[in-house]
Amino acid sequence: MALSACMSAKSPLLTSPNGELSVNVFINEEHHVNYQINRFQSPIVLDSKLGLNLNDRDLTNNLALVSKSEISSVNEQYQLFTGKQSKVNYQANQQSYIFQNKDNQQLKITFRISNDGVAFQYQVLENPTSKKSSLVNVIEESTSFAFSQNTKAWLQPIAVAQTGWSNTNPSYEEHYQMGIPVGQKSPSEAGWVFPALFNTQLNTTEENKEIWLAITEAGLNRNFNAARLRAESDNGEYKIGKPMKAEVFTNGALMANGSLPLTSPWRVIAIGDLATVANSTLGTDLAEPQIEIDTSFIKPGIASWSWGLLKDDATIYSIQKDFIDHAADMKWQYTLIDADWDRKIGIEKMKELVAYANTKNVSILVWYNSSGDWNITPYTPKGQLLTSQQREKEFAQLAKIGVKGVKIDFFAGDGQSMINYYHDILQDAAKHKLLVNFHGATLPRGWQRTYPHLLTVEAVKGFEMITFFQENADLEASHSAVLPFTRNLFDPMDFTPTTFNNIPNIVRKTSNAFQLAQTILFTSGIQHIVETPDGMKTVPSFIKAFLQKLPPQWHESTFIKGYPGKLAVFARRYENTWYISGINGENIKKTLMLDLEFLNGSSGQLIYSGKTDREMLNRSITLSRKTRIELNGNDGFVIKVD
């Protein structure tokens, strides 16, 4: 009990390598385990709760600290095939605490603190006196994140399960509530998704009082359900929420379960100024290391795709052949053949398409429906991936004819059994050297590190939703300008961007330069470009040349300027070529002064809007600490620096 008493003093126990961030872990007067995060001496996450409640043990109340580890250093290097950075060096300080309830049942909580944030993870330990492993189920998690009342939030509601077209919700495809006060209830009873972005003002005399925080989770293993934030956040305290009852594989479990020790995902909080958060890699730093896999088949790239604009009727042999020719002409690596290919093309004709694509140096990706009983979607192939035997048959056949990857759609949500299904698919696809793209899916939460053949995931209100509803087209600019700070912050995002022409029955509200900028701004291991072969014939030759050399991945990225929902400007490097991409999320003209000192004196090609939003021009530009860019409303630009 002496250790518990010592902790109540809330003295800083763990600091970041640079000393700016600190974490206090303590037992409060009600005998709950709490934590607080400070920047220097100013609290940025106020006293917040820790703990788990399981079917056979309460690890939230009346806990005593029985031990804590020495502070140790974490230094990891790893490689990514998709995202804003290919080689990552993660450094942090770590300390673990073991708490015990009156029945001698123990909970280990490990904190890691880096220069760009804080993470913590639970582990329910074996009973010290038990002779056999226990099977346990998580009932609820007590974790909370408490903020001062001056904090603002950028949050995406999650749709209620079993709603939407053919009962396909939830799929992380809602618009963000931007700059709302903490405590505002979600419009959906299901809560808010990760990443959740917050801005708070410190009570300090320092000049830099504005702090941004992005909350997510990483290291989501097959025994755990995916988490979210609850709909209600009384007094600015956000609590971990759980999936809805229907978010499961047929007859599967909803909540985390397994034998002891049972380990949770990391709860991750990126912290700092907007640049620090925007550049952070914590979402993969805390993910599980890469599985043992031959990575030689993993090739990021650009794909042509008919369904984005032409929809179901285009999934026929002749049109898919045209899109293979389109990919070859654009020097892109892939063509995606979407839903109903099995009925409209068939496996024998698919063999012919794959063989034809090979002669053009183009690889084929094909679509699958994940569904069992959890929705009523009509598209096929459906129900062919539900068991290991089915996956073995399908994946072996695809690999045999030369298909390089699968796009798998319409998952049921975030229950533990559904998360287990994702892991099963990824492991079986790796055996057959197939790339994976999940759609109608959950946030990947760093899985692209663990499973490097997972190159992209939708989990966003992307371009296809713009083609369905005018409201989505009206909000495209602001929605796109929040995504680099939220959905696309840590994980690859298959937004499927970029058309330069009309969308049937929809009035586009963004410029062509905006559309071009999305190809650089949004990171995805396979970037599906929706513009059609006929549409590409309408663009200037310099635009076609630009798109013919789109990088397949990024080796380095850095935030330049922006504000979530209003402006996003990032620089990204592939090999020795830098691209600076920016979009204006508001329908007002802006003059930007960009600090490009790291490219000072370099000459680049600027692509920008002309007199109309459909006109694109290019000119040479010399970069400096004060590079001036003019943007119209809902406009964008790209600079390429060889």
N, C-alpha and C positions, 0 to 999 in steps of 0.2 A: 504493500500500500504506500510505501514511501515514494516509489516512483510516481504513482498517481498524484499524490499531493504535490510533488515537484512540478508536474506538468501544468497544474492549474495556474501557475504564474504566467503562462503564455509568453515566456521568453523565446526569442528566435532560436530554433534548433537546427534549421537547415537553410542554407543560402545558395543562391546560384553561383556559378564559377566567378562571375564578375562582381558579386556582392550586392547587386541591385535588388534582387527579389529574395524574399524569405518566407518560410512557412512556419507557423506555430500549430502544433497538434496538442490538444489538451482535453481534459475531462472537465465538463462544466458542473455547475452546482446540482444539476439534475442527474448527474452520473452518465451523461451521454458523451460520446467522443465527438469533438468538434475540431475544426481547423480554421485557420485564417491565413490569408496571403497578403503580404505587404510589399510595397515598393519603397525601398528605404524604410522610413518609419510610418508611411501612410498606408492604411488598409485599403485594398482594392477589392478583395473578396472578404466580406465581413464574416463574423462567426457563422459557420455553416456546419451541417451535420454529416456524420459518417456512420456506416453500419449496415448490416444485412439481417433480415429476418427470414429464417428457414423453417421448414416443416417441423424440425425436431429441436430447434434451438433459436433463442433470441439473442442476437449479437448486436443489439442496438441500445439496450438499457442495462444499467447497473454493471458496467464493465470496469475492470481494473487493469492498469498497465502492469504486465509482468516482466517485460524486457524490451529493450530497444537496441538496435545494432549500432555499431560504429558507422560514421559517415564514410561512404566509399565513393570512388569516382567511376563514372561510366564513360567509355570512349568507344564508339562503334563507327565503322565505316561500312557503307553498303551501296549497291548500285540499283538504279531504277531504269526501266525501259519506257516508262510513261510518266508524265508530270512536268514540273517546271525545272527540274534539276536531275541530272543523271548520276552524279556521284555525291554522296552525302556523308558528312562527318558530324556525328551527334555526340555532344559532350554534356554531361550532367553530374550532379551530386545526388546521392541516394541514401536513404535511411529507412529502416523497417521498424515497425512497432508491433508487438504482440499483446493483444488485449484478451481478457478472460472473464467469462461470466461466473455466476455463483455455482454453476454445475461443472466448472472447470473446462468448458468448451471454449476454444480459442479462435480468434480472428487476427490474421496478420494483415497489416496495412503498410504498403510500401510506397513511399513518396520519392519522386524524382523531380529535381528542379534544375532547369537549364537557363541560359541567358534569355531565352524567348518564351519561357513558360513553366508551368507546373503540371505534373501528372501523378495520379495515384491509382493503386490497384489493390483489390481485396484477394485474400486467400483464406478460405475456410479450412482449418487444419484438422488433422486426425486428432481424436481425443488422446491425450497422453497415456491414459490407462487402458485404451481400447486395444483388443487383440485382432480385430478385423476392420476392414475398410467399411465406412458407412456410405449408404446411398442417400443423398439429400436433394431437396427441391427448394429453390429460392421462392419465397412468398412475396417479398417486397424489399426494395433497397431504400435506405434512408438518406442517401447522398443528396445534398442540396448545395446551391450556389447563391449566396445572399449578396445583394448589391444595395448601395445607397440610393436614395430616392431621386438623385439627380442623374441617374444612369438612363441611357436610351438603348433600345434593342432593335436589331434587324433579324426578324424571325420568320420562318416559313411554317405555316400550319400543316399538319398532316391530315389527309382526308380520312374520313371514317371508313373502316373496313367494310367490304362488300357493297360499296356504293359505286357510282360511276358506270361508264359503258361496260356492259357485260360483267358487272361486279368486279372490276379490275383494281379498284382502290384497296389499299393505299399504294402509291407508287412515287411519292416524293415529287409530285408535279403540281405544286401550288405557287401562287405569287407570294412574294415576301411582304410582310408588314414592316415598313422602314421607319426607323427613328421613333418608334413608339415608346411611351413611358414604361418602365418596369412595373409589373403588377397588372398590366392590361391582359385580360383573359384571351386565350386563343379563340378564334371564331369556330374552331373544331374541337369537339370534346376529346378527340384523340391526342391533342397536344401539339407540341412544336418539334420539328426535326433538328438533327445536327447537320452541319455545324450551326451553332447559335452565336450571333455576333452582338457584342455590347460595347458601348462607349460610356466612360465615366470620367468625372472631373475630380481630381484629387484636392483634398483640403490641405494645401501646402503653399509655401511661399516660393517654391521653385517655379521657374519660367514655364517648364513643360508640365502642365497639369493634366493634359488630356491623355487618357489611357484607353486602349482598345483591348478587348478580350474576345477570343473565339473558343467556344466550348465544343468538344466532340468526343468520340471514343475511338480507341484503336486496340488491336490485339483481340478481336472478337473471334473466339474459338467456337468449335461446333457444339460445345456444351452449354453455351449461353445464348439468351435472347438478345436482340439488339434493343438499345434503350433510346429514349427521347426525353424531352422535358414535358412535364405535366401542363395541362391547359391553364391551370390557376397558379399564380405566383404572388400570393399575398405579401404585401409589404416588400416586394422586390426579391423574395426568396424563391428561386426556381428549384423544383425538386425533380429527381429522376422519375420518369414515368415508364410504364410497361406497355407492351403491345395489347391490342384488343383481342378478344376471345377468338375471333375468326382467323387471325393471322398465323395459321399453322398449316403444315403439311397434313394431308388427310389423316385424321385420327392421331395426329402427333401432339407433342408437348408444346405448351405455350411458354413456360418460364424455364429458366436455367435449372439444370439438374445433372447429377453425376455422382461419382464416387469421390471421396476425399483423398487428397486435398483438391478442392474446387476453386479454380482461379477465374476471376472476373476479367473483363476487358479493362484497359486503362481508361480512366476519366482524365481527359486532356484539356488544359486551358492555356492557349497561347496568349501571351501578355506583352504589351509594349506599345510604342507608337504605331501608327497605321503601317508604316514600312516594315517594322519588325514582325507584326502579325502577318502581313501580306507575303513576306518572304519566308515565313516559318515552314519547316518540314516536320513539325511534331506529329502530324497525323500519320506519317510513315515511320518516324523515329521510334514510336512506341508500338508499331506493328510487329507481329512475329517475324523472325528472320526467314529468308527464302527457303522453301523446301528443296530437297535434293532433286535437281532436275537438269536435264540437258537443255540449255537455253539457246542452242544454235538455231532452232526453228523460230525463235521469237523475233519478229521483224516488224517494228512499228511502221506506219505508213499512212497514205491518203487513199480514200476509196471513192469510186463513183457509186451512185445509188439512185435507182429509179423511183422508189416508192415515195420519197419525200415530196415530190411535186406531182407525179403521175399516178400514184396510189395503186389499187389492186389490179386494175386492168393491164398494167405494164409488166406484171410478172409472167411473161410468156417468152418463149425461146428467142424470137426475132428481136424483141426489144432488149432483152438481156445481152444478146450478142452486140447490139449497138452500144450498150453501156460498157461492154468490155473494150470495144474499139475506142470509145470515149476515154476510158482510163489509159489505154495505150497512148492515145494522142496527147493526153495531158501528162504523160510520164508518171502516172500514179501506180501504186503497187497493188491495189485491190479493186474488186467489184463485189458489192453485196447484193445477193439475190434473196428477196424477202419472202413474206408469208405466202403459203399455198403453192410453193414451187413443186412440192411432191405431186400435187394434183394437176397443175397447169403445165408443168414441164416434165416431171417424172425423172426417176433415177437414171434411166438409160440416156435420155437427152441431156441430163445434167453431166453425165460423163463426157458427152461431146462438147458441152460448153467449157468444162474444165480443160479438156485437151486443147480446144481453140484458144482459150485464155493463155495457156502455157506458151503457145506460139507467139503471143503478143507480150510475153513477160509480165502477165497480170495473174494474180492469184484470186481464187474464188472463196467467198464467205457465204454461208447459208443460214437461214432463219429457222428457229424451232420455237414451238409453244411449250413452255414449262408445265402447263397446267395438268392437274389431275381434276379433282372435284371442286377446287376452290373458286372457279369462275366459269362462266358459260361462253367464253370466247369460241368462235367458230373456226378460227384459222388453224391450218395444219402445216407441218406435222405436229400433232398434238398427242399427249399421253405416251410419248415414245422415250422419255428420259426418266421415268419415275423410279425405276429399279436399276441396280448395278448391272443386271443382265441386259436390260434394254439399252442402257448407255453403252455397254460394251459392243453390242450389235451395231447400233447406229454410228458410234464414233469410229469403229473399225471399218465400216463400209465407207464413210466419208474419207478417212485417211487413205484407203485403198485407191479411190478414184482421184485423189489429189486435192480435195477440198482442204483449205488451210485454216478455217476457223468457223465458229458458230456464234450466232446472235440468238440469245435465248430470252424469251419475253414472258410477261404476265405472271410474275410471282405473287404470292399471297400476303406478304408483309414481313414482320420482324420476329415472329415467334421462334423459339429455340429449334423446333423441328424444321422450320423453313431455313434457318441459318445453317443447320446441318445439311440440308439439301444443297445449298450453295457450295459448301465445302466438298460434298460428294461429287458434284458436277466438275468442279475445278480439278480435283485430283484425278478423276477419270479422263478428263480432256487432256491433261498433261501426259498421261500414259500413251496417248495416240498423237501427241504433238499437234494439238489443235489450239488455236488462239480462241479467246473467249471474250464476248461482249454481252453484258446483262442489260436487258431492257425491262420496263415495268418493274423496277427492282429497287432494292434498298441501297442506301449509301454504302460504298464498299469499305469504308473505314480502314484504309491502309492495306487491304488484301492484295493490292498490286505489288507490294513488296514481298509478301509471303508466296503468292502465286504470280510470278512475273509474266505468265502468258495471259493473265487478265489485263487486257490493254485498255478497256474503257467500259463505262457503265453509264446508263442514261440517268435515272434518278433526278430529272430536271424537267421543268416545263420548257421544252425545247422547240425547235423549228416546227415540228409536226403540229404542235398545238396552235401555232400561228396560222397554219393553213386551215384550221378548223373553225376558229372563232376570231371575229374582228377585235374583240376586247384584248386578246393576247397580242395582236399586231399593234394595237394602240399603246400597249405597255412594253413593247419589245426593247426600247432604248433603256429605260430605267431598270427593267428586269435584267438585261444583259450587263448593265453597269454594276449590279450588286453581286453577280455570280463569281467574279474572281476573288471576292472577299468572303464568300460563304460556300456555296456548293462546290466550286472548283478550287477552293483554297488549298486542300490537301490531296484530293482524289481526282482522277481523270473523269471527264464529263463528255458524254456523247450528245452534245447539243444538236449536231448535224447542221452546221451553219451554211449560209451564203447562197443567195440567189440575186441576180442582177436584173431580173425581169419581173413581170406581173405574176402574182399568185392568184389562181382562179378564185373568184368570189370574195377576195380579200383586198383591202387597200393597204399597201405597205406604207409605214410611217418613218422608215429609216432610209438613209442615203446608201448608194452603192458603195461608197467609201467605208461606211459603217459596216456593211456586209463583208467587205474584204478584210477589215480589221479583225473581225471575229475569228478568222482562220488562224491568226497569230495569238490573239488574246486568250482564247479558250484552249486549254490543254487536254489532249486526248491521244491515246496511243494509236488509235486509228481514227483519223478525222474524216468523217463522211461529208462530202460536199454535195449539196442537193441540186446545184445547177445542172441542167440537162445538156446533152450534146447540142441541141438546137439553140438553147439559151447561151451557151458559150460562144457561139458564132457571132453574137451581137456585141461582145465586149472588145475594147481596144486591144491591139496586139501586145502592148506592154503589160496589160492585166493577165492575159493568157500566159505570157512568158513568166510573170511572177508566180502564178498558180502552178505552172509546170515545175517550179523549183521549190515548192513548199517543203520545208524540212519535215522528216518523218518523226523527229523527236527533238527535245530541248536539252542542251547540256548545262545551261545556266539561265537564270531569270532574276530580274530585280524590279522592284516597284519603283516607279518614277514619280507619279503624281495621281491623286484621285480622292474620291470620297464615295462610299458605298451608295449606289443608286444614282449618282450624279455624274461621276467621271471615273474612268479607269484607264491609266496609261502604264504599260509595263514594257520592259525591254527583255528580249529573249535571244539567246545565242545558240546556234547550231554550228559546230565546228568553229570556223573563224568568221562566220557571218552573223552580224547582229540585226535584229528586227526590233523596231520600236512601234508599238501598236497602241492606239488610243481610241476610245469611244466617248461621246457626250451623251449622258443619260437623260439630259433635259432638253426641252424644245426651246432653248434660248442660245443665242450666239455667245461664244466664249473665245477669249484670247489667252492662250496658254504660254507661260514662260517655263520651259522645261530645263532642268539642270542635267545636262548630258556631258558633264565634265569628264567622265570616264571614256568618252569618245571624242574629247575636245580636239578640234582640228580635222576630224574625219569628214569625208564627203559621203553623202548618202543620196539615195533616190527617194524622194517624197511623193507619195500618191495621195491625192486629196480631191475634194469635190470641186467641180467647176460651177457654172452659173445655175445649174439645176441639180437636184439631188440624184439624178441618174447619170450625170456627167462625171467622169473621173479624168483627172489630169496628172501629169507627173513632171517633176523638175528636180534638178540637183539642189542639195541643201548642205551647207557646212554646219556641223554640230559644235555646240559650245555650252558653257554654263548657263547661257540664256538663249536657248533656242526657241524662237517664236513660232507658234502654230495657231492658225485661225480655224475655228470650228463653227459650222452652222448648228442649229438645233438638230438633235437626233443624228448627228454626223460622226464621222470617224476619219482616221488617217493611218497610214503605215509608212515607216521609213526603213529602207533596207540599206545596210552598211556592209559592203563586202570587205 
